[in-house]
């Protein structure tokens, strides 16, 4: 119902849209305050209900840089967006190169290894990706926090992705948590 700047087609952002304004590289506020001077470090609602519990919805905590879910009766701020929301379903294409499965994400254009490693710490995860030659490619890397989050389908649960053969697990990103360089971002 918002009538702002002469436009009336405003809506709540999806979790990925809200995350797109978060700056993983900043230590203090995780939002560029020169572009968004009034958002601060608050939490903001998204448009997406949590698939695991109909009483919950996703929100983004801009000061800490994460997306989480909580009760719909909780109080969070609102920031509106306009434009077409990207469609998240069925955007992965699995193929084979040099006898190894790879997955192309049609939404981002990224190519992913289809198999996963488990049980490694962050430094080992970085090293494993950089040393990988899966499918004949030598330029593999651990994804950034935003790239990893782009695999999440916030409308699904257990697993919350239609990435081929994905399991409900924790996956490292290459993004260091700037407020504490001994920590890094992950997606679960």
C-alpha positions in Angstrom: 0.0 0.0 0.0 3.1 2.3 0.1 2.9 5.4 -2.1 6.5 6.6 -2.2 8.5 8.6 -4.8 5.4 8.5 -7.1 5.4 4.7 -7.2 2.8 2.3 -5.7 4.3 -1.1 -6.6 6.5 -1.5 -3.5 6.8 -4.9 -1.8 8.9 -6.6 0.9 12.2 -7.9 -0.5 13.0 -11.6 -0.7 15.8 -12.9 1.6 18.3 -12.8 -1.4 17.2 -9.2 -2.3 17.7 -8.0 1.3 21.1 -9.8 1.5 22.1 -8.1 -1.7 22.4 -4.7 0.1 24.6 -6.2 2.9 28.3 -5.6 2.5 30.3 -8.6 3.8 33.5 -6.6 3.6 32.7 -3.9 6.2 33.5 -4.4 9.8 31.1 -2.0 11.5 27.8 -1.6 9.7 27.2 -4.2 7.0 25.2 -1.8 4.9 26.7 1.0 2.8 25.5 4.0 4.8 26.4 6.4 2.0 23.7 4.7 -0.1 21.4 3.6 2.8 21.9 6.2 5.5 18.8 5.3 7.5 19.0 1.5 7.6 21.6 1.2 10.3 22.2 -2.1 12.1 18.5 -3.1 12.5 16.6 -6.3 11.5 14.2 -6.1 8.5 11.4 -8.4 7.4 11.5 -10.2 4.1 8.5 -11.4 2.1 9.2 -15.1 2.6 7.5 -17.4 5.1 9.7 -20.1 6.7 8.8 -23.4 5.2 9.6 -25.3 8.4 7.0 -23.5 10.6 3.9 -21.5 9.3 4.2 -19.1 12.3 7.6 -17.9 11.2 9.1 -15.8 8.4 12.6 -14.7 7.3 14.2 -11.5 8.4 17.7 -10.0 7.7 19.8 -8.7 10.6 21.8 -5.9 8.7 24.1 -5.2 11.6 25.4 -8.7 11.8 24.9 -9.6 8.1 22.7 -12.7 8.3 19.3 -14.0 7.2 17.3 -15.9 9.8 13.7 -16.8 10.6 11.6 -15.9 13.6 8.0 -15.6 14.7 5.8 -13.5 12.5 4.6 -11.8 15.7 8.2 -10.5 16.3 8.9 -6.8 15.6 11.4 -6.0 12.8 11.8 -3.0 10.6 10.5 -2.7 7.0 12.4 -1.6 3.9 10.5 -1.9 0.6 11.8 -2.7 -2.9 10.2 -2.6 -6.3 10.8 -4.6 -9.4 10.4 -8.2 -10.4 11.4 -10.8 -7.8 13.7 -13.4 -9.4 12.2 -16.9 -9.7 14.3 -19.4 -7.7 13.0 -22.8 -8.8 14.7 -25.1 -11.3 17.7 -22.9 -12.1 20.3 -25.6 -11.9 21.5 -27.6 -14.9 23.6 -30.7 -14.1 26.2 -31.9 -16.7 29.3 -34.0 -17.0 32.8 -32.8 -18.0 35.8 -35.2 -17.9 33.7 -37.8 -16.1 32.8 -35.4 -13.2 29.5 -33.9 -12.5 29.2 -30.1 -12.5 26.2 -27.9 -12.0 25.6 -24.6 -13.8 23.4 -22.0 -12.0 21.3 -20.2 -14.6 20.5 -17.5 -12.2 24.1 -16.4 -11.4 26.1 -18.1 -14.2 28.3 -19.8 -11.7 29.5 -23.4 -12.2 29.6 -25.6 -9.1 31.2 -29.0 -8.3 28.4 -31.5 -7.8 30.2 -33.4 -5.1 30.9 -32.0 -1.6 33.6 -32.5 1.0 32.5 -33.0 4.6 34.1 -32.4 7.9 36.7 -29.9 7.1 37.6 -26.7 8.9 37.5 -23.4 7.0 41.2 -23.2 6.1 41.1 -26.8 4.8 38.0 -26.0 2.8 39.8 -23.0 1.2 42.8 -25.2 0.3 40.7 -28.1 -1.0 38.8 -25.8 -3.4 41.9 -24.0 -4.6 43.7 -27.4 -5.2 40.8 -29.0 -7.0 41.0 -30.1 -10.6 37.5 -31.6 -10.8 36.2 -31.8 -14.4 39.6 -30.6 -15.8 39.2 -27.1 -14.3 42.0 -25.5 -12.1 40.2 -22.4 -11.1 37.8 -23.7 -8.4 37.4 -21.6 -5.3 35.3 -21.5 -2.2 32.2 -19.4 -2.9 31.6 -16.0 -1.2 28.8 -15.8 1.4 26.5 -14.2 -1.2 27.3 -16.8 -3.8 26.6 -19.6 -1.4 23.4 -18.0 -0.2 22.2 -17.9 -3.8 21.8 -21.7 -3.7 19.2 -21.5 -0.9 15.6 -21.7 -1.7 14.0 -20.0 1.2 10.6 -21.4 0.3 11.7 -25.0 1.0 13.0 -26.9 4.0 15.2 -29.9 4.7 16.9 -29.4 2.3 16.3 -25.7 1.4 17.7 -26.0 -2.1 16.9 -27.8 -5.3 20.7 -28.1 -6.0 21.2 -31.6 -7.3 21.8 -34.2 -4.6 22.2 -31.6 -1.8 21.9 -32.7 1.8 21.0 -30.7 4.9 24.5 -29.8 5.9 26.7 -26.8 6.8 28.7 -25.3 3.9 31.7 -22.9 4.3 31.9 -19.6 2.4 35.2 -17.8 1.6 34.0 -14.7 3.4 35.6 -13.8 6.6 33.5 -12.3 9.4 35.0 -8.8 9.5 34.1 -8.1 13.1 36.1 -11.2 14.1 38.7 -12.4 11.6 38.9 -15.7 13.3 35.4 -16.6 12.1 33.9 -17.1 8.6 30.4 -17.1 7.1 28.6 -20.4 6.4 25.2 -21.5 5.2 23.3 -24.3 6.8 
